[in-house]
Amino acid sequence: MIKRFALCIALLAPAPLLAHPHIFVDTGLKLEVNAAGELTAVEVTWAYDDFYSLLIFEDLLLDSDFDGALTPQELERLKGFDMNWSEGFEGDLYLTAGARALALGDPVHLSTEVERGIITTRHRRELIGETPVAAGGVTVKPYDPTYYTAYDLSRGVEVTGPCTASVTPPDLDRAYTLVEELLYAMPTEQAEDAYPEVGAAFAATVSLACEG
């Protein structure tokens, strides 16, 4: 659903502006680790910027009095608006253990709130696979590969269980240099139609370390 609304905005933007994010999401992560030190699930909080929240209200015909608050009935209509993911959408969350990508299940909606015109949602995703995943050494990166949506970790990272998390911010100088190099290597008309996927370069990295 995020992608659908993002596309609508993209169609209104001049092509050169697609080099910059248009949706900003304050992100929080809760990494669930069991007593055996295995990562079992991730709880994700998304707080959308005020302009994007307003676009959602307008699209769903909510907040007709423009007071930045919703009635219980309106909240019920808003619930799950960002959970209808298209096939292949990874939820803009990428986990790895060494060189191995970790698979996450479908999102389970936990809550939707609106305060002062800001939409905040929470959902939970379990790790899926045949073998348990040792949490130590796992890395987590929230990002949109196209960098149309920018995620930061201003809502913090919490870990349950016998592990701790450290956050490494992105090297922005290196990220912008990468963008320039990729764009210069592409014909202008191609750059406008197929902006390089650089979102990972602008993402913070969460690293898990565990006792024992």
CYANA upper distance limits for C-alpha pairs under 8 A (distance plus 0.5 A):
  1 MET  CA      5 PHE  CA      7.03
  1 MET  CA     81 PHE  CA      7.07
  1 MET  CA     82 ASP  CA      5.48
  1 MET  CA     83 MET  CA      7.00
  1 MET  CA     84 ASN  CA      5.66
  1 MET  CA     85 TRP  CA      6.06
  1 MET  CA     86 SER  CA      7.78
  2 ILE  CA      6 ALA  CA      6.55
  2 ILE  CA     82 ASP  CA      6.21
  2 ILE  CA     85 TRP  CA      8.24
  3 LYS  CA      7 LEU  CA      6.52
  4 ARG  CA      8 CYS  CA      7.03
  5 PHE  CA      9 ILE  CA      7.04
  5 PHE  CA     56 ILE  CA      8.35
  6 ALA  CA     10 ALA  CA      6.62
  6 ALA  CA     23 ILE  CA      8.11
  6 ALA  CA    148 TYR  CA      8.19
  7 LEU  CA     11 LEU  CA      6.76
  8 CYS  CA     12 LEU  CA      7.45
  9 ILE  CA     13 ALA  CA      7.12
 10 ALA  CA     18 LEU  CA      7.87
 13 ALA  CA     17 LEU  CA      7.03
 13 ALA  CA     18 LEU  CA      7.78
 14 PRO  CA     18 LEU  CA      7.78
 15 ALA  CA    192 GLU  CA      6.29
 15 ALA  CA    193 ASP  CA      8.47
 16 PRO  CA    192 GLU  CA      7.29
 18 LEU  CA     22 HIS  CA      8.44
 18 LEU  CA    148 TYR  CA      7.58
 18 LEU  CA    192 GLU  CA      8.50
 18 LEU  CA    195 TYR  CA      8.06
 19 ALA  CA    147 TYR  CA      8.41
 19 ALA  CA    148 TYR  CA      8.36
 19 ALA  CA    195 TYR  CA      7.72
 20 HIS  CA    147 TYR  CA      7.51
 20 HIS  CA    148 TYR  CA      7.05
 21 PRO  CA    147 TYR  CA      6.13
 21 PRO  CA    148 TYR  CA      4.75
 21 PRO  CA    149 THR  CA      5.66
 21 PRO  CA    150 ALA  CA      6.20
 22 HIS  CA    148 TYR  CA      6.17
 22 HIS  CA    149 THR  CA      6.50
 22 HIS  CA    150 ALA  CA      8.10
 23 ILE  CA     48 TYR  CA      8.08
 23 ILE  CA     49 ASP  CA      7.43
 23 ILE  CA     52 TYR  CA      6.97
 23 ILE  CA    148 TYR  CA      7.09
 23 ILE  CA    149 THR  CA      5.09
 23 ILE  CA    150 ALA  CA      6.65
 24 PHE  CA     48 TYR  CA      6.70
 24 PHE  CA     49 ASP  CA      5.96
 24 PHE  CA    149 THR  CA      6.37
 24 PHE  CA    150 ALA  CA      5.43
 24 PHE  CA    151 TYR  CA      6.65
 25 VAL  CA     46 TRP  CA      6.47
 25 VAL  CA     47 ALA  CA      5.92
 25 VAL  CA     48 TYR  CA      5.17
 25 VAL  CA     49 ASP  CA      6.58
 25 VAL  CA    149 THR  CA      7.84
 25 VAL  CA    150 ALA  CA      6.66
 25 VAL  CA    151 TYR  CA      5.41
 25 VAL  CA    152 ASP  CA      7.09
 26 ASP  CA     45 THR  CA      8.41
 26 ASP  CA     46 TRP  CA      6.38
 26 ASP  CA     47 ALA  CA      5.47
 26 ASP  CA     48 TYR  CA      7.00
 26 ASP  CA     49 ASP  CA      8.21
 26 ASP  CA    151 TYR  CA      6.60
 26 ASP  CA    152 ASP  CA      5.94
 26 ASP  CA    153 LEU  CA      6.68
 26 ASP  CA    154 SER  CA      6.11
 26 ASP  CA    155 ARG  CA      6.64
 27 THR  CA     44 VAL  CA      7.68
 27 THR  CA     45 THR  CA      5.96
 27 THR  CA     46 TRP  CA      5.43
 27 THR  CA     47 ALA  CA      6.93
 27 THR  CA    151 TYR  CA      6.63
 27 THR  CA    152 ASP  CA      6.07
 27 THR  CA    153 LEU  CA      5.26
 27 THR  CA    154 SER  CA      6.55
 27 THR  CA    155 ARG  CA      5.75
 27 THR  CA    156 GLY  CA      7.79
 28 GLY  CA     44 VAL  CA      6.30
 28 GLY  CA     45 THR  CA      5.25
 28 GLY  CA     46 TRP  CA      7.24
 28 GLY  CA    153 LEU  CA      6.17
 28 GLY  CA    154 SER  CA      7.31
 28 GLY  CA    155 ARG  CA      4.73
 28 GLY  CA    156 GLY  CA      5.48
 28 GLY  CA    157 VAL  CA      6.34
 29 LEU  CA     42 VAL  CA      7.30
 29 LEU  CA     43 GLU  CA      6.22
 29 LEU  CA     44 VAL  CA      5.38
 29 LEU  CA     45 THR  CA      6.85
 29 LEU  CA    153 LEU  CA      8.29
 29 LEU  CA    155 ARG  CA      8.07
 29 LEU  CA    156 GLY  CA      7.00
 29 LEU  CA    157 VAL  CA      5.28
 29 LEU  CA    158 GLU  CA      6.69
 30 LYS  CA     42 VAL  CA      6.17
 30 LYS  CA     43 GLU  CA      5.36
 30 LYS  CA     44 VAL  CA      7.03
 30 LYS  CA    157 VAL  CA      6.32
 30 LYS  CA    158 GLU  CA      5.09
 30 LYS  CA    159 VAL  CA      6.17
 30 LYS  CA    160 THR  CA      7.99
 31 LEU  CA     39 LEU  CA      7.69
 31 LEU  CA     40 THR  CA      8.45
 31 LEU  CA     41 ALA  CA      6.76
 31 LEU  CA     42 VAL  CA      5.24
 31 LEU  CA     43 GLU  CA      6.97
 31 LEU  CA    157 VAL  CA      8.12
 31 LEU  CA    158 GLU  CA      6.68
 31 LEU  CA    159 VAL  CA      5.27
 31 LEU  CA    160 THR  CA      6.83
 32 GLU  CA     39 LEU  CA      6.37
 32 GLU  CA     40 THR  CA      6.19
 32 GLU  CA     41 ALA  CA      5.66
 32 GLU  CA     42 VAL  CA      6.48
 32 GLU  CA     43 GLU  CA      8.27
 32 GLU  CA    159 VAL  CA      6.57
 32 GLU  CA    160 THR  CA      5.60
 32 GLU  CA    161 GLY  CA      7.47
 33 VAL  CA     37 GLY  CA      6.25
 33 VAL  CA     38 GLU  CA      5.80
 33 VAL  CA     39 LEU  CA      4.92
 33 VAL  CA     40 THR  CA      6.34
 33 VAL  CA     41 ALA  CA      7.99
 33 VAL  CA    135 ALA  CA      7.38
 33 VAL  CA    159 VAL  CA      7.51
 33 VAL  CA    160 THR  CA      5.95
 33 VAL  CA    161 GLY  CA      5.40
 33 VAL  CA    162 PRO  CA      7.71
 33 VAL  CA    163 CYS  CA      7.83
 34 ASN  CA     38 GLU  CA      5.96
 34 ASN  CA     39 LEU  CA      7.13
 34 ASN  CA     40 THR  CA      7.46
 34 ASN  CA    160 THR  CA      7.99
 34 ASN  CA    161 GLY  CA      6.07
 34 ASN  CA    162 PRO  CA      8.28
 35 ALA  CA    161 GLY  CA      6.49
 35 ALA  CA    162 PRO  CA      7.31
 37 GLY  CA    134 ALA  CA      6.46
 37 GLY  CA    135 ALA  CA      6.33
 37 GLY  CA    136 GLY  CA      8.01
 37 GLY  CA    161 GLY  CA      7.50
 37 GLY  CA    162 PRO  CA      6.84
 37 GLY  CA    163 CYS  CA      7.73
 37 GLY  CA    210 CYS  CA      7.46
 38 GLU  CA    132 PRO  CA      6.82
 38 GLU  CA    133 VAL  CA      5.78
 38 GLU  CA    134 ALA  CA      4.94
 38 GLU  CA    135 ALA  CA      5.51
 39 LEU  CA    127 LEU  CA      8.05
 39 LEU  CA    132 PRO  CA      8.12
 39 LEU  CA    133 VAL  CA      6.20
 39 LEU  CA    134 ALA  CA      6.62
 39 LEU  CA    135 ALA  CA      5.29
 40 THR  CA    126 GLU  CA      6.42
 40 THR  CA    127 LEU  CA      6.00
 40 THR  CA    132 PRO  CA      8.38
 40 THR  CA    133 VAL  CA      8.00
 41 ALA  CA    124 ARG  CA      7.54
 41 ALA  CA    125 ARG  CA      6.06
 41 ALA  CA    126 GLU  CA      4.53
 41 ALA  CA    127 LEU  CA      5.90
 42 VAL  CA    124 ARG  CA      6.22
 42 VAL  CA    125 ARG  CA      5.88
 42 VAL  CA    126 GLU  CA      6.85
 42 VAL  CA    127 LEU  CA      8.33
 43 GLU  CA    122 ARG  CA      7.54
 43 GLU  CA    123 HIS  CA      6.25
 43 GLU  CA    124 ARG  CA      4.74
 43 GLU  CA    125 ARG  CA      6.89
 44 VAL  CA    122 ARG  CA      6.04
 44 VAL  CA    123 HIS  CA      5.91
 44 VAL  CA    124 ARG  CA      6.62
 45 THR  CA    120 THR  CA      7.55
 45 THR  CA    121 THR  CA      6.25
 45 THR  CA    122 ARG  CA      4.94
 45 THR  CA    123 HIS  CA      7.24
 45 THR  CA    155 ARG  CA      8.14
 46 TRP  CA    120 THR  CA      6.04
 46 TRP  CA    121 THR  CA      5.82
 46 TRP  CA    122 ARG  CA      6.85
 47 ALA  CA    118 ILE  CA      7.36
 47 ALA  CA    119 ILE  CA      6.28
 47 ALA  CA    120 THR  CA      4.64
 47 ALA  CA    121 THR  CA      6.99
 48 TYR  CA     52 TYR  CA      6.90
 48 TYR  CA     53 SER  CA      6.54
 48 TYR  CA    118 ILE  CA      6.77
 48 TYR  CA    119 ILE  CA      6.12
 48 TYR  CA    120 THR  CA      6.84
 49 ASP  CA     53 SER  CA      6.64
 49 ASP  CA    118 ILE  CA      7.00
 49 ASP  CA    119 ILE  CA      8.32
 50 ASP  CA     54 LEU  CA      6.63
 50 ASP  CA    117 GLY  CA      6.75
 50 ASP  CA    118 ILE  CA      5.89
 50 ASP  CA    119 ILE  CA      8.36
 51 PHE  CA     55 LEU  CA      6.85
 52 TYR  CA     56 ILE  CA      6.84
 53 SER  CA     57 PHE  CA      6.83
 53 SER  CA    117 GLY  CA      7.26
 53 SER  CA    118 ILE  CA      6.34
 53 SER  CA    119 ILE  CA      6.26
 54 LEU  CA     58 GLU  CA      6.73
 54 LEU  CA    117 GLY  CA      7.68
 55 LEU  CA     59 ASP  CA      6.56
 56 ILE  CA     60 LEU  CA      6.61
 57 PHE  CA     61 LEU  CA      6.18
 57 PHE  CA     62 LEU  CA      5.14
 57 PHE  CA     63 ASP  CA      6.81
 58 GLU  CA     62 LEU  CA      6.71
 60 LEU  CA     78 LEU  CA      8.11
 62 LEU  CA     70 LEU  CA      7.78
 62 LEU  CA     74 GLU  CA      6.81
 63 ASP  CA     67 ASP  CA      7.32
 63 ASP  CA     68 GLY  CA      7.14
 63 ASP  CA     69 ALA  CA      7.09
 63 ASP  CA     70 LEU  CA      6.29
 63 ASP  CA     74 GLU  CA      8.23
 67 ASP  CA    116 ARG  CA      8.26
 67 ASP  CA    117 GLY  CA      8.01
 68 GLY  CA    114 VAL  CA      8.07
 68 GLY  CA    115 GLU  CA      7.31
 68 GLY  CA    116 ARG  CA      5.39
 68 GLY  CA    117 GLY  CA      4.32
 68 GLY  CA    118 ILE  CA      7.99
 69 ALA  CA    114 VAL  CA      6.72
 69 ALA  CA    115 GLU  CA      6.74
 69 ALA  CA    116 ARG  CA      6.85
 69 ALA  CA    117 GLY  CA      6.66
 70 LEU  CA     74 GLU  CA      6.06
 70 LEU  CA     75 LEU  CA      6.45
 70 LEU  CA    114 VAL  CA      7.38
 71 THR  CA     75 LEU  CA      6.67
 72 PRO  CA     76 GLU  CA      6.75
 73 GLN  CA     77 ARG  CA      7.02
 74 GLU  CA     78 LEU  CA      6.75
 75 LEU  CA     79 LYS  CA      6.56
 75 LEU  CA    112 THR  CA      7.84
 75 LEU  CA    113 GLU  CA      7.92
 75 LEU  CA    114 VAL  CA      8.42
 78 LEU  CA    112 THR  CA      8.03
 79 LYS  CA    111 SER  CA      8.01
 79 LYS  CA    112 THR  CA      6.22
 80 GLY  CA     84 ASN  CA      7.81
 80 GLY  CA    109 HIS  CA      6.93
 80 GLY  CA    112 THR  CA      7.97
 83 MET  CA    107 PRO  CA      7.37
 83 MET  CA    109 HIS  CA      7.67
 85 TRP  CA     89 PHE  CA      6.71
 85 TRP  CA     91 GLY  CA      8.18
 90 GLU  CA     94 TYR  CA      8.00
 92 ASP  CA    142 PRO  CA      6.15
 92 ASP  CA    143 TYR  CA      5.52
 92 ASP  CA    144 ASP  CA      5.62
 92 ASP  CA    145 PRO  CA      8.07
 93 LEU  CA    140 VAL  CA      7.70
 93 LEU  CA    141 LYS  CA      6.39
 93 LEU  CA    142 PRO  CA      4.95
 93 LEU  CA    143 TYR  CA      6.67
 94 TYR  CA    101 ALA  CA      8.04
 94 TYR  CA    102 LEU  CA      8.07
 94 TYR  CA    140 VAL  CA      6.23
 94 TYR  CA    141 LYS  CA      5.73
 94 TYR  CA    142 PRO  CA      6.79
 94 TYR  CA    143 TYR  CA      8.26
 95 LEU  CA    101 ALA  CA      6.48
 95 LEU  CA    102 LEU  CA      5.81
 95 LEU  CA    103 ALA  CA      8.08
 95 LEU  CA    138 VAL  CA      7.41
 95 LEU  CA    139 THR  CA      6.13
 95 LEU  CA    140 VAL  CA      5.04
 95 LEU  CA    141 LYS  CA      7.01
 96 THR  CA    100 ARG  CA      5.94
 96 THR  CA    101 ALA  CA      4.91
 96 THR  CA    102 LEU  CA      5.84
 96 THR  CA    138 VAL  CA      6.15
 96 THR  CA    139 THR  CA      5.86
 96 THR  CA    140 VAL  CA      7.18
 97 ALA  CA    101 ALA  CA      6.97
 97 ALA  CA    102 LEU  CA      7.39
 97 ALA  CA    137 GLY  CA      6.70
 97 ALA  CA    138 VAL  CA      5.11
 97 ALA  CA    139 THR  CA      7.04
 98 GLY  CA    137 GLY  CA      7.57
 98 GLY  CA    138 VAL  CA      7.61
102 LEU  CA    127 LEU  CA      7.79
102 LEU  CA    128 ILE  CA      8.43
103 ALA  CA    127 LEU  CA      6.44
103 ALA  CA    128 ILE  CA      6.16
103 ALA  CA    129 GLY  CA      7.49
104 LEU  CA    125 ARG  CA      6.57
104 LEU  CA    126 GLU  CA      6.20
104 LEU  CA    127 LEU  CA      5.00
104 LEU  CA    128 ILE  CA      6.01
105 GLY  CA    125 ARG  CA      6.02
105 GLY  CA    126 GLU  CA      5.89
105 GLY  CA    127 LEU  CA      6.54
105 GLY  CA    128 ILE  CA      6.38
106 ASP  CA    125 ARG  CA      6.59
106 ASP  CA    126 GLU  CA      8.23
107 PRO  CA    123 HIS  CA      6.46
107 PRO  CA    124 ARG  CA      6.04
107 PRO  CA    125 ARG  CA      5.45
108 VAL  CA    123 HIS  CA      5.80
108 VAL  CA    124 ARG  CA      5.65
108 VAL  CA    125 ARG  CA      6.89
109 HIS  CA    122 ARG  CA      6.86
109 HIS  CA    123 HIS  CA      4.95
109 HIS  CA    124 ARG  CA      7.14
110 LEU  CA    121 THR  CA      8.03
110 LEU  CA    122 ARG  CA      5.74
110 LEU  CA    123 HIS  CA      5.45
110 LEU  CA    124 ARG  CA      7.45
111 SER  CA    121 THR  CA      6.02
111 SER  CA    122 ARG  CA      5.68
111 SER  CA    123 HIS  CA      7.57
112 THR  CA    119 ILE  CA      7.71
112 THR  CA    120 THR  CA      6.33
112 THR  CA    121 THR  CA      4.90
112 THR  CA    122 ARG  CA      7.11
113 GLU  CA    119 ILE  CA      6.37
113 GLU  CA    120 THR  CA      5.70
113 GLU  CA    121 THR  CA      6.80
114 VAL  CA    118 ILE  CA      5.88
114 VAL  CA    119 ILE  CA      5.12
114 VAL  CA    120 THR  CA      6.69
115 GLU  CA    119 ILE  CA      7.37
134 ALA  CA    138 VAL  CA      8.21
135 ALA  CA    163 CYS  CA      8.07
135 ALA  CA    208 LEU  CA      6.86
135 ALA  CA    209 ALA  CA      7.70
135 ALA  CA    210 CYS  CA      7.44
136 GLY  CA    163 CYS  CA      7.92
136 GLY  CA    208 LEU  CA      5.82
136 GLY  CA    209 ALA  CA      5.10
136 GLY  CA    210 CYS  CA      5.57
137 GLY  CA    207 SER  CA      7.01
137 GLY  CA    208 LEU  CA      5.97
137 GLY  CA    209 ALA  CA      6.49
138 VAL  CA    207 SER  CA      6.48
138 VAL  CA    208 LEU  CA      5.97
138 VAL  CA    209 ALA  CA      8.42
139 THR  CA    205 THR  CA      7.08
139 THR  CA    206 VAL  CA      5.89
139 THR  CA    207 SER  CA      5.05
139 THR  CA    208 LEU  CA      6.88
140 VAL  CA    205 THR  CA      6.36
140 VAL  CA    206 VAL  CA      5.42
140 VAL  CA    207 SER  CA      7.08
141 LYS  CA    200 ALA  CA      8.14
141 LYS  CA    203 ALA  CA      6.73
141 LYS  CA    204 ALA  CA      6.63
141 LYS  CA    205 THR  CA      5.55
141 LYS  CA    206 VAL  CA      6.83
142 PRO  CA    151 TYR  CA      6.85
142 PRO  CA    152 ASP  CA      8.23
142 PRO  CA    203 ALA  CA      6.87
142 PRO  CA    204 ALA  CA      7.73
142 PRO  CA    205 THR  CA      8.41
143 TYR  CA    147 TYR  CA      7.73
143 TYR  CA    149 THR  CA      8.03
143 TYR  CA    150 ALA  CA      7.18
143 TYR  CA    151 TYR  CA      6.37
143 TYR  CA    199 GLY  CA      6.29
143 TYR  CA    200 ALA  CA      6.55
143 TYR  CA    202 PHE  CA      8.23
143 TYR  CA    203 ALA  CA      6.26
144 ASP  CA    148 TYR  CA      7.16
144 ASP  CA    149 THR  CA      6.25
144 ASP  CA    150 ALA  CA      7.34
144 ASP  CA    151 TYR  CA      8.23
144 ASP  CA    199 GLY  CA      5.86
144 ASP  CA    200 ALA  CA      7.85
145 PRO  CA    197 GLU  CA      5.59
145 PRO  CA    198 VAL  CA      6.44
145 PRO  CA    199 GLY  CA      4.72
145 PRO  CA    200 ALA  CA      6.54
146 THR  CA    195 TYR  CA      7.84
146 THR  CA    196 PRO  CA      7.42
146 THR  CA    197 GLU  CA      5.05
146 THR  CA    198 VAL  CA      6.63
146 THR  CA    199 GLY  CA      5.98
147 TYR  CA    197 GLU  CA      7.47
147 TYR  CA    198 VAL  CA      6.81
147 TYR  CA    199 GLY  CA      4.85
147 TYR  CA    202 PHE  CA      8.42
150 ALA  CA    199 GLY  CA      8.47
151 TYR  CA    203 ALA  CA      7.85
152 ASP  CA    203 ALA  CA      7.97
152 ASP  CA    204 ALA  CA      7.67
153 LEU  CA    157 VAL  CA      7.76
153 LEU  CA    204 ALA  CA      8.00
157 VAL  CA    165 ALA  CA      7.73
158 GLU  CA    165 ALA  CA      8.05
159 VAL  CA    163 CYS  CA      7.13
159 VAL  CA    164 THR  CA      6.72
159 VAL  CA    165 ALA  CA      7.31
162 PRO  CA    210 CYS  CA      6.43
162 PRO  CA    211 GLU  CA      6.58
163 CYS  CA    208 LEU  CA      7.12
163 CYS  CA    209 ALA  CA      6.03
163 CYS  CA    210 CYS  CA      4.54
163 CYS  CA    211 GLU  CA      6.74
164 THR  CA    208 LEU  CA      6.26
164 THR  CA    209 ALA  CA      5.91
164 THR  CA    210 CYS  CA      6.77
165 ALA  CA    206 VAL  CA      6.84
165 ALA  CA    207 SER  CA      6.00
165 ALA  CA    208 LEU  CA      5.14
165 ALA  CA    209 ALA  CA      6.86
166 SER  CA    206 VAL  CA      6.18
166 SER  CA    207 SER  CA      5.81
166 SER  CA    208 LEU  CA      7.16
167 VAL  CA    204 ALA  CA      7.19
167 VAL  CA    205 THR  CA      6.13
167 VAL  CA    206 VAL  CA      5.08
167 VAL  CA    207 SER  CA      6.93
168 THR  CA    204 ALA  CA      6.14
168 THR  CA    205 THR  CA      5.60
168 THR  CA    206 VAL  CA      6.96
168 THR  CA    207 SER  CA      8.45
169 PRO  CA    203 ALA  CA      7.66
169 PRO  CA    204 ALA  CA      4.96
169 PRO  CA    205 THR  CA      7.00
170 PRO  CA    175 ALA  CA      8.24
170 PRO  CA    201 ALA  CA      7.20
170 PRO  CA    202 PHE  CA      5.93
170 PRO  CA    203 ALA  CA      5.99
170 PRO  CA    204 ALA  CA      5.50
170 PRO  CA    205 THR  CA      7.89
171 ASP  CA    175 ALA  CA      6.69
171 ASP  CA    201 ALA  CA      8.05
171 ASP  CA    202 PHE  CA      7.75
172 LEU  CA    176 TYR  CA      6.58
172 LEU  CA    201 ALA  CA      8.27
172 LEU  CA    202 PHE  CA      6.94
173 ASP  CA    177 THR  CA      6.67
174 ARG  CA    178 LEU  CA      6.67
174 ARG  CA    201 ALA  CA      8.35
175 ALA  CA    179 VAL  CA      6.91
175 ALA  CA    198 VAL  CA      8.14
175 ALA  CA    201 ALA  CA      5.64
175 ALA  CA    202 PHE  CA      6.51
176 TYR  CA    180 GLU  CA      6.80
177 THR  CA    181 GLU  CA      6.68
178 LEU  CA    182 LEU  CA      6.63
178 LEU  CA    198 VAL  CA      8.28
179 VAL  CA    183 LEU  CA      6.56
179 VAL  CA    196 PRO  CA      8.07
179 VAL  CA    198 VAL  CA      7.34
180 GLU  CA    184 TYR  CA      6.49
181 GLU  CA    185 ALA  CA      6.76
182 LEU  CA    186 MET  CA      7.08
182 LEU  CA    196 PRO  CA      7.37
183 LEU  CA    187 PRO  CA      8.37
183 LEU  CA    188 THR  CA      8.42
183 LEU  CA    191 ALA  CA      6.77
183 LEU  CA    195 TYR  CA      8.39
183 LEU  CA    196 PRO  CA      7.95
186 MET  CA    190 GLN  CA      6.81
186 MET  CA    191 ALA  CA      6.45
187 PRO  CA    191 ALA  CA      6.74
188 THR  CA    192 GLU  CA      6.90
189 GLU  CA    193 ASP  CA      6.97
190 GLN  CA    194 ALA  CA      6.21
190 GLN  CA    195 TYR  CA      8.13
191 ALA  CA    195 TYR  CA      5.54
191 ALA  CA    196 PRO  CA      7.84
198 VAL  CA    202 PHE  CA      7.68
199 GLY  CA    203 ALA  CA      7.07
